[in-house]
C-alpha cells in the first residue's frame, strides 16, 4: 500500500493507503480533505502534512472506479 492524496471527480479529495485493482481503487484509513488549510495547495499538504487550518474527516474504506480518479499525489510526510 502506498499513501496518496487522491483527487476524484466532482471535487472529492481523499488521503489514505491506496491499493489498485483492474476494477477499483481502494483507499484504506481514508480521510476526506475537507479544507486544505495550506498556503501552497495540496502539494504542500503531501510534502509537509496538515496545518492548524486543515480539516480531515475520517471515512474508513473508500472504493472508487479507476476512471473516476483525476490525479494522485504521493504523500512524503509521516504527519498525514
Secondary structure as a PSIPRED ss2 file (coil, helix, strand):
# PSIPRED VFORMAT (PSIPRED V4.0)

   1 X C   1.000  0.000  0.000
   2 X E   0.000  0.000  1.000
   3 X E   0.000  0.000  1.000
   4 X E   0.000  0.000  1.000
   5 X E   0.000  0.000  1.000
   6 X E   0.000  0.000  1.000
   7 X E   0.000  0.000  1.000
   8 X E   0.000  0.000  1.000
   9 X H   0.000  1.000  0.000
  10 X H   0.000  1.000  0.000
  11 X H   0.000  1.000  0.000
  12 X C   1.000  0.000  0.000
  13 X E   0.000  0.000  1.000
  14 X E   0.000  0.000  1.000
  15 X E   0.000  0.000  1.000
  16 X E   0.000  0.000  1.000
  17 X E   0.000  0.000  1.000
  18 X E   0.000  0.000  1.000
  19 X E   0.000  0.000  1.000
  20 X E   0.000  0.000  1.000
  21 X C   1.000  0.000  0.000
  22 X C   1.000  0.000  0.000
  23 X C   1.000  0.000  0.000
  24 X C   1.000  0.000  0.000
  25 X E   0.000  0.000  1.000
  26 X E   0.000  0.000  1.000
  27 X E   0.000  0.000  1.000
  28 X E   0.000  0.000  1.000
  29 X E   0.000  0.000  1.000
  30 X E   0.000  0.000  1.000
  31 X E   0.000  0.000  1.000
  32 X E   0.000  0.000  1.000
  33 X E   0.000  0.000  1.000
  34 X E   0.000  0.000  1.000
  35 X E   0.000  0.000  1.000
  36 X C   1.000  0.000  0.000
  37 X C   1.000  0.000  0.000
  38 X C   1.000  0.000  0.000
  39 X C   1.000  0.000  0.000
  40 X C   1.000  0.000  0.000
  41 X H   0.000  1.000  0.000
  42 X H   0.000  1.000  0.000
  43 X H   0.000  1.000  0.000
  44 X H   0.000  1.000  0.000
  45 X H   0.000  1.000  0.000
  46 X H   0.000  1.000  0.000
  47 X H   0.000  1.000  0.000
  48 X H   0.000  1.000  0.000
  49 X C   1.000  0.000  0.000
  50 X C   1.000  0.000  0.000
  51 X C   1.000  0.000  0.000
  52 X C   1.000  0.000  0.000
  53 X C   1.000  0.000  0.000
  54 X C   1.000  0.000  0.000
  55 X E   0.000  0.000  1.000
  56 X E   0.000  0.000  1.000
  57 X E   0.000  0.000  1.000
  58 X E   0.000  0.000  1.000
  59 X E   0.000  0.000  1.000
  60 X E   0.000  0.000  1.000
  61 X E   0.000  0.000  1.000
  62 X E   0.000  0.000  1.000
  63 X E   0.000  0.000  1.000
  64 X E   0.000  0.000  1.000
  65 X C   1.000  0.000  0.000
  66 X H   0.000  1.000  0.000
  67 X H   0.000  1.000  0.000
  68 X H   0.000  1.000  0.000
  69 X E   0.000  0.000  1.000
  70 X E   0.000  0.000  1.000
  71 X E   0.000  0.000  1.000
  72 X E   0.000  0.000  1.000
  73 X E   0.000  0.000  1.000
  74 X E   0.000  0.000  1.000
  75 X C   1.000  0.000  0.000
  76 X C   1.000  0.000  0.000
  77 X C   1.000  0.000  0.000
  78 X C   1.000  0.000  0.000
  79 X C   1.000  0.000  0.000
  80 X C   1.000  0.000  0.000
